[in-house]
Amino acid sequence: NPGFCVSGLRRNLSGPIAEKMKNDEDAYAYSTEEGSRQLIYGCVGVPEGGEDAMRGAYVDLTNKVSDEGLADYMKDERGIKAHDLIWVGCLLS
């Protein structure tokens, strides 16, 4: 969960919504680097800090493994199976 970050995703917005998004970014958005940490930790873990358990996990904005923000799908049998296919496959290749 990278949270609300400054990025180019909103570059084509115009009018009042563009102004609101810019104001929101200025007020409380994470930098792109800050938001990317959770994605990187979830992909490769942080082995030098003993946080290898982060690999393949949902990492929240406090850089902790959590299931609080997960969709219900990811907590049921189908989601767990999809998780294992993706992450175990990645680790084996």
Phi and psi restraints in degrees (range 20) as a CNS / XPLOR table:
assign (resid 1 and name C) (resid 2 and name N)
       (resid 2 and name CA) (resid 2 and name C) 1.0 -75.8 20.0 2
assign (resid 2 and name N) (resid 2 and name CA)
       (resid 2 and name C) (resid 3 and name N) 1.0 -10.5 20.0 2
assign (resid 2 and name C) (resid 3 and name N)
       (resid 3 and name CA) (resid 3 and name C) 1.0 72.4 20.0 2
assign (resid 3 and name N) (resid 3 and name CA)
       (resid 3 and name C) (resid 4 and name N) 1.0 -165.4 20.0 2
assign (resid 3 and name C) (resid 4 and name N)
       (resid 4 and name CA) (resid 4 and name C) 1.0 -86.0 20.0 2
assign (resid 4 and name N) (resid 4 and name CA)
       (resid 4 and name C) (resid 5 and name N) 1.0 112.4 20.0 2
assign (resid 4 and name C) (resid 5 and name N)
       (resid 5 and name CA) (resid 5 and name C) 1.0 -122.5 20.0 2
assign (resid 5 and name N) (resid 5 and name CA)
       (resid 5 and name C) (resid 6 and name N) 1.0 155.0 20.0 2
assign (resid 5 and name C) (resid 6 and name N)
       (resid 6 and name CA) (resid 6 and name C) 1.0 -68.9 20.0 2
assign (resid 6 and name N) (resid 6 and name CA)
       (resid 6 and name C) (resid 7 and name N) 1.0 127.6 20.0 2
assign (resid 6 and name C) (resid 7 and name N)
       (resid 7 and name CA) (resid 7 and name C) 1.0 -160.0 20.0 2
assign (resid 7 and name N) (resid 7 and name CA)
       (resid 7 and name C) (resid 8 and name N) 1.0 175.1 20.0 2
assign (resid 7 and name C) (resid 8 and name N)
       (resid 8 and name CA) (resid 8 and name C) 1.0 -85.9 20.0 2
assign (resid 8 and name N) (resid 8 and name CA)
       (resid 8 and name C) (resid 9 and name N) 1.0 2.0 20.0 2
assign (resid 8 and name C) (resid 9 and name N)
       (resid 9 and name CA) (resid 9 and name C) 1.0 -61.2 20.0 2
assign (resid 9 and name N) (resid 9 and name CA)
       (resid 9 and name C) (resid 10 and name N) 1.0 -27.0 20.0 2
assign (resid 9 and name C) (resid 10 and name N)
       (resid 10 and name CA) (resid 10 and name C) 1.0 -102.7 20.0 2
assign (resid 10 and name N) (resid 10 and name CA)
       (resid 10 and name C) (resid 11 and name N) 1.0 14.7 20.0 2
assign (resid 10 and name C) (resid 11 and name N)
       (resid 11 and name CA) (resid 11 and name C) 1.0 -64.0 20.0 2
assign (resid 11 and name N) (resid 11 and name CA)
       (resid 11 and name C) (resid 12 and name N) 1.0 -24.5 20.0 2
assign (resid 11 and name C) (resid 12 and name N)
       (resid 12 and name CA) (resid 12 and name C) 1.0 -94.5 20.0 2
assign (resid 12 and name N) (resid 12 and name CA)
       (resid 12 and name C) (resid 13 and name N) 1.0 4.1 20.0 2
assign (resid 12 and name C) (resid 13 and name N)
       (resid 13 and name CA) (resid 13 and name C) 1.0 -71.2 20.0 2
assign (resid 13 and name N) (resid 13 and name CA)
       (resid 13 and name C) (resid 14 and name N) 1.0 153.3 20.0 2
assign (resid 13 and name C) (resid 14 and name N)
       (resid 14 and name CA) (resid 14 and name C) 1.0 -145.0 20.0 2
assign (resid 14 and name N) (resid 14 and name CA)
       (resid 14 and name C) (resid 15 and name N) 1.0 168.4 20.0 2
assign (resid 14 and name C) (resid 15 and name N)
       (resid 15 and name CA) (resid 15 and name C) 1.0 73.1 20.0 2
assign (resid 15 and name N) (resid 15 and name CA)
       (resid 15 and name C) (resid 16 and name N) 1.0 -153.9 20.0 2
assign (resid 15 and name C) (resid 16 and name N)
       (resid 16 and name CA) (resid 16 and name C) 1.0 -60.4 20.0 2
assign (resid 16 and name N) (resid 16 and name CA)
       (resid 16 and name C) (resid 17 and name N) 1.0 -36.2 20.0 2
assign (resid 16 and name C) (resid 17 and name N)
       (resid 17 and name CA) (resid 17 and name C) 1.0 -66.5 20.0 2
assign (resid 17 and name N) (resid 17 and name CA)
       (resid 17 and name C) (resid 18 and name N) 1.0 -36.8 20.0 2
assign (resid 17 and name C) (resid 18 and name N)
       (resid 18 and name CA) (resid 18 and name C) 1.0 -64.2 20.0 2
assign (resid 18 and name N) (resid 18 and name CA)
       (resid 18 and name C) (resid 19 and name N) 1.0 -42.1 20.0 2
assign (resid 18 and name C) (resid 19 and name N)
       (resid 19 and name CA) (resid 19 and name C) 1.0 -64.7 20.0 2
assign (resid 19 and name N) (resid 19 and name CA)
       (resid 19 and name C) (resid 20 and name N) 1.0 -42.9 20.0 2
assign (resid 19 and name C) (resid 20 and name N)
       (resid 20 and name CA) (resid 20 and name C) 1.0 -62.6 20.0 2
assign (resid 20 and name N) (resid 20 and name CA)
       (resid 20 and name C) (resid 21 and name N) 1.0 -45.4 20.0 2
assign (resid 20 and name C) (resid 21 and name N)
       (resid 21 and name CA) (resid 21 and name C) 1.0 -61.6 20.0 2
assign (resid 21 and name N) (resid 21 and name CA)
       (resid 21 and name C) (resid 22 and name N) 1.0 -41.4 20.0 2
assign (resid 21 and name C) (resid 22 and name N)
       (resid 22 and name CA) (resid 22 and name C) 1.0 -62.7 20.0 2
assign (resid 22 and name N) (resid 22 and name CA)
       (resid 22 and name C) (resid 23 and name N) 1.0 -43.9 20.0 2
assign (resid 22 and name C) (resid 23 and name N)
       (resid 23 and name CA) (resid 23 and name C) 1.0 -63.2 20.0 2
assign (resid 23 and name N) (resid 23 and name CA)
       (resid 23 and name C) (resid 24 and name N) 1.0 -41.7 20.0 2
assign (resid 23 and name C) (resid 24 and name N)
       (resid 24 and name CA) (resid 24 and name C) 1.0 -64.5 20.0 2
assign (resid 24 and name N) (resid 24 and name CA)
       (resid 24 and name C) (resid 25 and name N) 1.0 -42.1 20.0 2
assign (resid 24 and name C) (resid 25 and name N)
       (resid 25 and name CA) (resid 25 and name C) 1.0 -59.5 20.0 2
assign (resid 25 and name N) (resid 25 and name CA)
       (resid 25 and name C) (resid 26 and name N) 1.0 -46.4 20.0 2
assign (resid 25 and name C) (resid 26 and name N)
       (resid 26 and name CA) (resid 26 and name C) 1.0 -63.1 20.0 2
assign (resid 26 and name N) (resid 26 and name CA)
       (resid 26 and name C) (resid 27 and name N) 1.0 -34.3 20.0 2
assign (resid 26 and name C) (resid 27 and name N)
       (resid 27 and name CA) (resid 27 and name C) 1.0 -79.7 20.0 2
assign (resid 27 and name N) (resid 27 and name CA)
       (resid 27 and name C) (resid 28 and name N) 1.0 -43.4 20.0 2
assign (resid 27 and name C) (resid 28 and name N)
       (resid 28 and name CA) (resid 28 and name C) 1.0 -150.4 20.0 2
assign (resid 28 and name N) (resid 28 and name CA)
       (resid 28 and name C) (resid 29 and name N) 1.0 10.1 20.0 2
assign (resid 28 and name C) (resid 29 and name N)
       (resid 29 and name CA) (resid 29 and name C) 1.0 -75.3 20.0 2
assign (resid 29 and name N) (resid 29 and name CA)
       (resid 29 and name C) (resid 30 and name N) 1.0 147.3 20.0 2
assign (resid 29 and name C) (resid 30 and name N)
       (resid 30 and name CA) (resid 30 and name C) 1.0 -76.1 20.0 2
assign (resid 30 and name N) (resid 30 and name CA)
       (resid 30 and name C) (resid 31 and name N) 1.0 155.7 20.0 2
assign (resid 30 and name C) (resid 31 and name N)
       (resid 31 and name CA) (resid 31 and name C) 1.0 -70.3 20.0 2
assign (resid 31 and name N) (resid 31 and name CA)
       (resid 31 and name C) (resid 32 and name N) 1.0 162.9 20.0 2
assign (resid 31 and name C) (resid 32 and name N)
       (resid 32 and name CA) (resid 32 and name C) 1.0 -60.2 20.0 2
assign (resid 32 and name N) (resid 32 and name CA)
       (resid 32 and name C) (resid 33 and name N) 1.0 -39.4 20.0 2
assign (resid 32 and name C) (resid 33 and name N)
       (resid 33 and name CA) (resid 33 and name C) 1.0 -64.7 20.0 2
assign (resid 33 and name N) (resid 33 and name CA)
       (resid 33 and name C) (resid 34 and name N) 1.0 -44.3 20.0 2
assign (resid 33 and name C) (resid 34 and name N)
       (resid 34 and name CA) (resid 34 and name C) 1.0 -61.6 20.0 2
assign (resid 34 and name N) (resid 34 and name CA)
       (resid 34 and name C) (resid 35 and name N) 1.0 -44.3 20.0 2
assign (resid 34 and name C) (resid 35 and name N)
       (resid 35 and name CA) (resid 35 and name C) 1.0 -68.4 20.0 2
assign (resid 35 and name N) (resid 35 and name CA)
       (resid 35 and name C) (resid 36 and name N) 1.0 -29.2 20.0 2
assign (resid 35 and name C) (resid 36 and name N)
       (resid 36 and name CA) (resid 36 and name C) 1.0 -73.0 20.0 2
assign (resid 36 and name N) (resid 36 and name CA)
       (resid 36 and name C) (resid 37 and name N) 1.0 -19.8 20.0 2
assign (resid 36 and name C) (resid 37 and name N)
       (resid 37 and name CA) (resid 37 and name C) 1.0 -56.7 20.0 2
assign (resid 37 and name N) (resid 37 and name CA)
       (resid 37 and name C) (resid 38 and name N) 1.0 -46.3 20.0 2
assign (resid 37 and name C) (resid 38 and name N)
       (resid 38 and name CA) (resid 38 and name C) 1.0 -62.5 20.0 2
assign (resid 38 and name N) (resid 38 and name CA)
       (resid 38 and name C) (resid 39 and name N) 1.0 -37.4 20.0 2
assign (resid 38 and name C) (resid 39 and name N)
       (resid 39 and name CA) (resid 39 and name C) 1.0 -66.4 20.0 2
assign (resid 39 and name N) (resid 39 and name CA)
       (resid 39 and name C) (resid 40 and name N) 1.0 -43.2 20.0 2
assign (resid 39 and name C) (resid 40 and name N)
       (resid 40 and name CA) (resid 40 and name C) 1.0 -66.4 20.0 2
assign (resid 40 and name N) (resid 40 and name CA)
       (resid 40 and name C) (resid 41 and name N) 1.0 -45.9 20.0 2
assign (resid 40 and name C) (resid 41 and name N)
       (resid 41 and name CA) (resid 41 and name C) 1.0 -60.6 20.0 2
assign (resid 41 and name N) (resid 41 and name CA)
       (resid 41 and name C) (resid 42 and name N) 1.0 -39.4 20.0 2
assign (resid 41 and name C) (resid 42 and name N)
       (resid 42 and name CA) (resid 42 and name C) 1.0 -67.9 20.0 2
assign (resid 42 and name N) (resid 42 and name CA)
       (resid 42 and name C) (resid 43 and name N) 1.0 -29.2 20.0 2
assign (resid 42 and name C) (resid 43 and name N)
       (resid 43 and name CA) (resid 43 and name C) 1.0 -82.7 20.0 2
assign (resid 43 and name N) (resid 43 and name CA)
       (resid 43 and name C) (resid 44 and name N) 1.0 -47.7 20.0 2
assign (resid 43 and name C) (resid 44 and name N)
       (resid 44 and name CA) (resid 44 and name C) 1.0 -117.1 20.0 2
assign (resid 44 and name N) (resid 44 and name CA)
       (resid 44 and name C) (resid 45 and name N) 1.0 -6.3 20.0 2
assign (resid 44 and name C) (resid 45 and name N)
       (resid 45 and name CA) (resid 45 and name C) 1.0 72.6 20.0 2
assign (resid 45 and name N) (resid 45 and name CA)
       (resid 45 and name C) (resid 46 and name N) 1.0 -172.8 20.0 2
assign (resid 45 and name C) (resid 46 and name N)
       (resid 46 and name CA) (resid 46 and name C) 1.0 -135.0 20.0 2
assign (resid 46 and name N) (resid 46 and name CA)
       (resid 46 and name C) (resid 47 and name N) 1.0 71.8 20.0 2
assign (resid 46 and name C) (resid 47 and name N)
       (resid 47 and name CA) (resid 47 and name C) 1.0 -60.8 20.0 2
assign (resid 47 and name N) (resid 47 and name CA)
       (resid 47 and name C) (resid 48 and name N) 1.0 -32.0 20.0 2
assign (resid 47 and name C) (resid 48 and name N)
       (resid 48 and name CA) (resid 48 and name C) 1.0 -67.1 20.0 2
assign (resid 48 and name N) (resid 48 and name CA)
       (resid 48 and name C) (resid 49 and name N) 1.0 -20.2 20.0 2
assign (resid 48 and name C) (resid 49 and name N)
       (resid 49 and name CA) (resid 49 and name C) 1.0 -104.0 20.0 2
assign (resid 49 and name N) (resid 49 and name CA)
       (resid 49 and name C) (resid 50 and name N) 1.0 11.1 20.0 2
assign (resid 49 and name C) (resid 50 and name N)
       (resid 50 and name CA) (resid 50 and name C) 1.0 72.6 20.0 2
assign (resid 50 and name N) (resid 50 and name CA)
       (resid 50 and name C) (resid 51 and name N) 1.0 18.9 20.0 2
assign (resid 50 and name C) (resid 51 and name N)
       (resid 51 and name CA) (resid 51 and name C) 1.0 -103.8 20.0 2
assign (resid 51 and name N) (resid 51 and name CA)
       (resid 51 and name C) (resid 52 and name N) 1.0 35.6 20.0 2
assign (resid 51 and name C) (resid 52 and name N)
       (resid 52 and name CA) (resid 52 and name C) 1.0 -60.6 20.0 2
assign (resid 52 and name N) (resid 52 and name CA)
       (resid 52 and name C) (resid 53 and name N) 1.0 -20.1 20.0 2
assign (resid 52 and name C) (resid 53 and name N)
       (resid 53 and name CA) (resid 53 and name C) 1.0 -65.4 20.0 2
assign (resid 53 and name N) (resid 53 and name CA)
       (resid 53 and name C) (resid 54 and name N) 1.0 -15.2 20.0 2
assign (resid 53 and name C) (resid 54 and name N)
       (resid 54 and name CA) (resid 54 and name C) 1.0 -70.8 20.0 2
assign (resid 54 and name N) (resid 54 and name CA)
       (resid 54 and name C) (resid 55 and name N) 1.0 -24.2 20.0 2
assign (resid 54 and name C) (resid 55 and name N)
       (resid 55 and name CA) (resid 55 and name C) 1.0 -62.0 20.0 2
assign (resid 55 and name N) (resid 55 and name CA)
       (resid 55 and name C) (resid 56 and name N) 1.0 120.9 20.0 2
assign (resid 55 and name C) (resid 56 and name N)
       (resid 56 and name CA) (resid 56 and name C) 1.0 82.2 20.0 2
assign (resid 56 and name N) (resid 56 and name CA)
       (resid 56 and name C) (resid 57 and name N) 1.0 4.5 20.0 2
assign (resid 56 and name C) (resid 57 and name N)
       (resid 57 and name CA) (resid 57 and name C) 1.0 -102.4 20.0 2
assign (resid 57 and name N) (resid 57 and name CA)
       (resid 57 and name C) (resid 58 and name N) 1.0 166.6 20.0 2
assign (resid 57 and name C) (resid 58 and name N)
       (resid 58 and name CA) (resid 58 and name C) 1.0 -84.2 20.0 2
assign (resid 58 and name N) (resid 58 and name CA)
       (resid 58 and name C) (resid 59 and name N) 1.0 118.1 20.0 2
assign (resid 58 and name C) (resid 59 and name N)
       (resid 59 and name CA) (resid 59 and name C) 1.0 -107.5 20.0 2
assign (resid 59 and name N) (resid 59 and name CA)
       (resid 59 and name C) (resid 60 and name N) 1.0 122.4 20.0 2
assign (resid 59 and name C) (resid 60 and name N)
       (resid 60 and name CA) (resid 60 and name C) 1.0 -85.7 20.0 2
assign (resid 60 and name N) (resid 60 and name CA)
       (resid 60 and name C) (resid 61 and name N) 1.0 -177.3 20.0 2
assign (resid 60 and name C) (resid 61 and name N)
       (resid 61 and name CA) (resid 61 and name C) 1.0 -70.6 20.0 2
assign (resid 61 and name N) (resid 61 and name CA)
       (resid 61 and name C) (resid 62 and name N) 1.0 -7.4 20.0 2
assign (resid 61 and name C) (resid 62 and name N)
       (resid 62 and name CA) (resid 62 and name C) 1.0 -96.9 20.0 2
assign (resid 62 and name N) (resid 62 and name CA)
       (resid 62 and name C) (resid 63 and name N) 1.0 9.7 20.0 2
assign (resid 62 and name C) (resid 63 and name N)
       (resid 63 and name CA) (resid 63 and name C) 1.0 62.3 20.0 2
assign (resid 63 and name N) (resid 63 and name CA)
       (resid 63 and name C) (resid 64 and name N) 1.0 36.4 20.0 2
assign (resid 63 and name C) (resid 64 and name N)
       (resid 64 and name CA) (resid 64 and name C) 1.0 -119.6 20.0 2
assign (resid 64 and name N) (resid 64 and name CA)
       (resid 64 and name C) (resid 65 and name N) 1.0 149.1 20.0 2
assign (resid 64 and name C) (resid 65 and name N)
       (resid 65 and name CA) (resid 65 and name C) 1.0 -72.1 20.0 2
assign (resid 65 and name N) (resid 65 and name CA)
       (resid 65 and name C) (resid 66 and name N) 1.0 130.9 20.0 2
assign (resid 65 and name C) (resid 66 and name N)
       (resid 66 and name CA) (resid 66 and name C) 1.0 -149.1 20.0 2
assign (resid 66 and name N) (resid 66 and name CA)
       (resid 66 and name C) (resid 67 and name N) 1.0 155.3 20.0 2
assign (resid 66 and name C) (resid 67 and name N)
       (resid 67 and name CA) (resid 67 and name C) 1.0 -116.5 20.0 2
assign (resid 67 and name N) (resid 67 and name CA)
       (resid 67 and name C) (resid 68 and name N) 1.0 7.8 20.0 2
assign (resid 67 and name C) (resid 68 and name N)
       (resid 68 and name CA) (resid 68 and name C) 1.0 -63.3 20.0 2
assign (resid 68 and name N) (resid 68 and name CA)
       (resid 68 and name C) (resid 69 and name N) 1.0 -36.3 20.0 2
assign (resid 68 and name C) (resid 69 and name N)
       (resid 69 and name CA) (resid 69 and name C) 1.0 -93.9 20.0 2
assign (resid 69 and name N) (resid 69 and name CA)
       (resid 69 and name C) (resid 70 and name N) 1.0 0.9 20.0 2
assign (resid 69 and name C) (resid 70 and name N)
       (resid 70 and name CA) (resid 70 and name C) 1.0 -72.9 20.0 2
assign (resid 70 and name N) (resid 70 and name CA)
       (resid 70 and name C) (resid 71 and name N) 1.0 144.3 20.0 2
assign (resid 70 and name C) (resid 71 and name N)
       (resid 71 and name CA) (resid 71 and name C) 1.0 -67.3 20.0 2
assign (resid 71 and name N) (resid 71 and name CA)
       (resid 71 and name C) (resid 72 and name N) 1.0 151.0 20.0 2
assign (resid 71 and name C) (resid 72 and name N)
       (resid 72 and name CA) (resid 72 and name C) 1.0 -55.1 20.0 2
assign (resid 72 and name N) (resid 72 and name CA)
       (resid 72 and name C) (resid 73 and name N) 1.0 -35.8 20.0 2
assign (resid 72 and name C) (resid 73 and name N)
       (resid 73 and name CA) (resid 73 and name C) 1.0 -53.9 20.0 2
assign (resid 73 and name N) (resid 73 and name CA)
       (resid 73 and name C) (resid 74 and name N) 1.0 -40.1 20.0 2
assign (resid 73 and name C) (resid 74 and name N)
       (resid 74 and name CA) (resid 74 and name C) 1.0 -75.3 20.0 2
assign (resid 74 and name N) (resid 74 and name CA)
       (resid 74 and name C) (resid 75 and name N) 1.0 -10.1 20.0 2
assign (resid 74 and name C) (resid 75 and name N)
       (resid 75 and name CA) (resid 75 and name C) 1.0 -99.6 20.0 2
assign (resid 75 and name N) (resid 75 and name CA)
       (resid 75 and name C) (resid 76 and name N) 1.0 -13.0 20.0 2
assign (resid 75 and name C) (resid 76 and name N)
       (resid 76 and name CA) (resid 76 and name C) 1.0 -93.9 20.0 2
assign (resid 76 and name N) (resid 76 and name CA)
       (resid 76 and name C) (resid 77 and name N) 1.0 178.3 20.0 2
assign (resid 76 and name C) (resid 77 and name N)
       (resid 77 and name CA) (resid 77 and name C) 1.0 -58.0 20.0 2
assign (resid 77 and name N) (resid 77 and name CA)
       (resid 77 and name C) (resid 78 and name N) 1.0 -40.9 20.0 2
assign (resid 77 and name C) (resid 78 and name N)
       (resid 78 and name CA) (resid 78 and name C) 1.0 -65.6 20.0 2
assign (resid 78 and name N) (resid 78 and name CA)
       (resid 78 and name C) (resid 79 and name N) 1.0 -42.2 20.0 2
assign (resid 78 and name C) (resid 79 and name N)
       (resid 79 and name CA) (resid 79 and name C) 1.0 -67.4 20.0 2
assign (resid 79 and name N) (resid 79 and name CA)
       (resid 79 and name C) (resid 80 and name N) 1.0 -40.5 20.0 2
assign (resid 79 and name C) (resid 80 and name N)
       (resid 80 and name CA) (resid 80 and name C) 1.0 -63.5 20.0 2
assign (resid 80 and name N) (resid 80 and name CA)
       (resid 80 and name C) (resid 81 and name N) 1.0 -40.3 20.0 2
assign (resid 80 and name C) (resid 81 and name N)
       (resid 81 and name CA) (resid 81 and name C) 1.0 -64.1 20.0 2
assign (resid 81 and name N) (resid 81 and name CA)
       (resid 81 and name C) (resid 82 and name N) 1.0 -43.7 20.0 2
assign (resid 81 and name C) (resid 82 and name N)
       (resid 82 and name CA) (resid 82 and name C) 1.0 -62.5 20.0 2
assign (resid 82 and name N) (resid 82 and name CA)
       (resid 82 and name C) (resid 83 and name N) 1.0 -42.8 20.0 2
assign (resid 82 and name C) (resid 83 and name N)
       (resid 83 and name CA) (resid 83 and name C) 1.0 -56.9 20.0 2
assign (resid 83 and name N) (resid 83 and name CA)
       (resid 83 and name C) (resid 84 and name N) 1.0 -48.9 20.0 2
assign (resid 83 and name C) (resid 84 and name N)
       (resid 84 and name CA) (resid 84 and name C) 1.0 -64.0 20.0 2
assign (resid 84 and name N) (resid 84 and name CA)
       (resid 84 and name C) (resid 85 and name N) 1.0 -40.3 20.0 2
assign (resid 84 and name C) (resid 85 and name N)
       (resid 85 and name CA) (resid 85 and name C) 1.0 -61.9 20.0 2
assign (resid 85 and name N) (resid 85 and name CA)
       (resid 85 and name C) (resid 86 and name N) 1.0 -42.5 20.0 2
assign (resid 85 and name C) (resid 86 and name N)
       (resid 86 and name CA) (resid 86 and name C) 1.0 -72.1 20.0 2
assign (resid 86 and name N) (resid 86 and name CA)
       (resid 86 and name C) (resid 87 and name N) 1.0 -55.2 20.0 2
assign (resid 86 and name C) (resid 87 and name N)
       (resid 87 and name CA) (resid 87 and name C) 1.0 -75.4 20.0 2
assign (resid 87 and name N) (resid 87 and name CA)
       (resid 87 and name C) (resid 88 and name N) 1.0 -40.3 20.0 2
assign (resid 87 and name C) (resid 88 and name N)
       (resid 88 and name CA) (resid 88 and name C) 1.0 -65.8 20.0 2
assign (resid 88 and name N) (resid 88 and name CA)
       (resid 88 and name C) (resid 89 and name N) 1.0 -40.4 20.0 2
assign (resid 88 and name C) (resid 89 and name N)
       (resid 89 and name CA) (resid 89 and name C) 1.0 -60.0 20.0 2
assign (resid 89 and name N) (resid 89 and name CA)
       (resid 89 and name C) (resid 90 and name N) 1.0 -40.9 20.0 2
assign (resid 89 and name C) (resid 90 and name N)
       (resid 90 and name CA) (resid 90 and name C) 1.0 -65.9 20.0 2
assign (resid 90 and name N) (resid 90 and name CA)
       (resid 90 and name C) (resid 91 and name N) 1.0 -40.4 20.0 2
assign (resid 90 and name C) (resid 91 and name N)
       (resid 91 and name CA) (resid 91 and name C) 1.0 -71.0 20.0 2
assign (resid 91 and name N) (resid 91 and name CA)
       (resid 91 and name C) (resid 92 and name N) 1.0 -29.0 20.0 2
assign (resid 91 and name C) (resid 92 and name N)
       (resid 92 and name CA) (resid 92 and name C) 1.0 -83.2 20.0 2
assign (resid 92 and name N) (resid 92 and name CA)
       (resid 92 and name C) (resid 93 and name N) 1.0 -19.4 20.0 2
